[in-house]
Amino acid sequence: MAELSAHEPLLLIGGAEHGSSKKTALSVCLVKWVLKILMWVLFVSWVVVIFLYPSEFMQGLFRKWILATQGTLFGVSGSIFLLFSAPILIIAFLAFAYVTAFPREYGVKKSKFPRFHLWTFPVLVDGPFGVVSAAELIGILLFSAYILWAVSAYATQILREISDFPFSFKIKSYFVLEVFGLRLGSIGLFCLAFLFLPVARGSILLRLIDIPFEHATRYHVWLGHVTMAIFTLHGICYIVAWAMQGRLVHEMLEWKNIGVANLPGVISLLAGLLMWVTSLHPVRKHYFELFFYTHQLYVVFVIFLALHVGDFIFSIAAGGIFLFLLDRFLRFWQSRTTVNIISGSCLPCGTLELVLSKPANMRYNALSFIFLQVRELSWLQWHPFSVSSSPLDGKHHLSILIKVLGEWTRKLRDSISNTSEQPQKGLSFQPSPMITASVEGPYGHESAYHLTYENLILVAGGIGISPFLAILSDILHRVRDKKPCLPKNIFVVWAVKKSKELSLLSVVNVDSICPSFSDTLNLEIHTYVTQESEPPLEEGMVYKSVGCSSFPLSNGSSMSSLVGTGNNIWSGAYVFLSTLGFVILLGLLEEFYIRRYNISSWWFQGLLFVICMIAGIVIFGGLVIVLWSRWERSVSSNENVVEDDSKSNSTPFNESSMSLASSSTIKYGCRPNFQAIFETVSEQWGNVDVGVMVCGPPSLQSCVAKECRSQNIRGRWNHPIFHFNSHSFDL
C-alpha cells in the first residue's frame, strides 16, 4: 500500500486494472479472429482455384505459375504441390493453434432467441443421400455445379479445338475421346483431393468444424461414388478410343518412362473398381467382411496412381492423402497397445458390457466411440462401438455395450465366457486372459454438443440407446457436482423389439449418481416394446442386470493416448514435423539424386514422391510418437490409479436402488407416434431451441427428421425450433 500514490484514487487504480484486462480480452479476441480469417481465406482461395481451373483464364495463370517456379529446388512438382496441396496442410497447422488456444465452450449460456441452423435443419429426408441438412445440401449442389461446369468447359474447349483440324471424322473421334478422357482424369484428381479428408478419424480439420468421424464417413461415401464414376469414365474413353484404333491390348500394357504409364493406371482403376463395387450398400450390408478386406486395396490404388501419373500430377491430390497417412500411422501406434478389460457382464437381453482401462489424461465426451479389435477373432477387423459411460463416471475406465448380432460378436461372446450358454444364464464372468483387445480412439465431437441445448429429445432404436445412456449419466453427474449443465428438459423415446432389452437402462444407476436430480432436471423416458402386446409375467425382474460384478483393476495396460483427438501439442508437433520431414526429404532427393543422376521417368519419380511421404511420417513423425509415448508413460506413472476406479461403471444393481428403468413409461405393441410426441413437447416447452438426437436405423432417422422438418416449416411463433442431430454409425 505504501507504493500507492496518496493523490491517486483507488477506483482509478481498479479502473486501470480493469482496462488492462479489457485490452487482454480484446487481444485474445483479435488473435482468434485473425486465425479464423486466415483459415477461411486459405480455404476459399484453394476452392476457388480448383473450381476455376477448367477455365482458359485459370489455365493461363497456371502455366505462368509453372514457368515462374520451375527453376526452384522442388521443380514443377513443388509448384503444383504448393498450389493444390499446401493450403490444406497450412490450414491444419493453423487449426492446431486455434483449437489449442481457444477450446470450445459449452453448457454455459444459451441463445436468447430460437433460430434455425443450416447444419441441423433437415431438408432431404428420403432418397439415396439419407437425411441431408441444409448445409450438406449446399455442399452437394456446389460440388455438382463444379462437376457440371468442369465437364462443360472442357467439352467446349475440345470441340472448339477440333473444329479447325483438317482431319477425318474418325481421327477427330479418337482425339475427342482421348482428350476428354484426359480432362475427366484431372477432374477425378481434384475429387480425390477431398476423398481422403473425411476418413482421417482424428483429423484436426474435422475437429475444427466439429464434425465427428462417424458423420463424416457419409461424405467419403458420396465423394467415393463421384470419384470412381469419373475415373471409370476416364478409363472407358481411352478403352473405346484404343479399341477403335485396334491397339487396345498394346496401349493397356504400355509402361512409358516419359509420359503417363498406362499399365499402372489400369491396375489402379481395377483396385478402385473392386473397392467401389464391394462398398455398395447391398454388398456392404450382407458381406461386410468382403467390403472391409477389399477396402484395404486403397494402398494399391494410391501407389499405382502415383506410378500412372508421375509425381507432379499426383501432387494435386497429395495433401489429403498425406493427412490420411498421418492419421493411419498414428492409429497403428495406438493399436499396438494391448488394452486391459477391467470387467465384463452380460445383460438379460444378451448384450455384453465391457469396461476398458484408460489413462486419466485421455479426454472424450459422452458421444464418443471407439474401434475395438480382438486379435483372437481377426487381425484386420475393427468394429466401432459407442461409449456408454460418461467421462465423469471415472478417470481410469470407459464402458461400451456390444449387442450380439453377427458372427464377430457371437465369437466375442463365446471367447470371453466359459461356455456359450453362460451369458444367457445372466452369469457374470471375468474376461479370459487369452483375450487380446486393442483399441483405436476415442473419436467423436470436439465438444459435447448435448450440453449446448436446454431442451433435448433423445430418440433411440434398440442398442442405439447406448450413447444416450452416456449423455444421461453425464448430465446427472454434472447436476450432482454443480458443473455447467444447460439441459433442463430431457424427453427420451426408445423403441425396442422385446421387453428383455429394457435391462439396458439398469446400466445407469441413478441412486449412485444423483438421486435428487428431479429438483433441477425434468426427465421423461417413454419406451415402446413393438413386438410384445402385453408385459411378460416376470416384468418385475426384466430391468435387472443379473450378476453384474466388477473386478479389481488388473496390472494390464490402459488404452494409449496416442490419438489424433488427444493432446493438441503433441498432435500438432506430429503433423508439423512429419510435413517438414516430407519436404526436407523431397528436397534432398531432388537435389542429390534426381538432378544429379538425371532421373526422368515419370512413374519412378511418382514412386519416390510416395516414398518421401511415407518416410517423412515414419522417421520424423515416428520420433515425435516415441517422445509422446514416453511422456504419456511418465504422466501415467505419477497418477494414483486407485482413487476413482474403486467404483466401476458396472456397479451391482439391486432392487432397492433406482435405475432409469424405474422412471420409464412403457407401452406395448405400438410404435412411437412422432407427430403426437412433437406436438406434446411443443405445447409444454414453448418457443425454445430443442436438440433432437437420433441413434438408430435409417428408417428411424428419416421419420424423426421428417417430423423435425414438418414442425419447423409450420413456424408457429410459440412453438420450438427442432435441431436434428444424427448419431448413427453406418459403414
Order of alpha helices (4+ residues) and beta strands (2+ residues): alpha-alpha-alpha-alpha-beta-beta-alpha-alpha-alpha-alpha-alpha-alpha-alpha-alpha-alpha-alpha-alpha-beta-beta-beta-beta-beta-alpha-beta-beta-alpha-beta-alpha-beta-alpha-alpha-alpha-alpha-beta-alpha-beta-alpha-beta
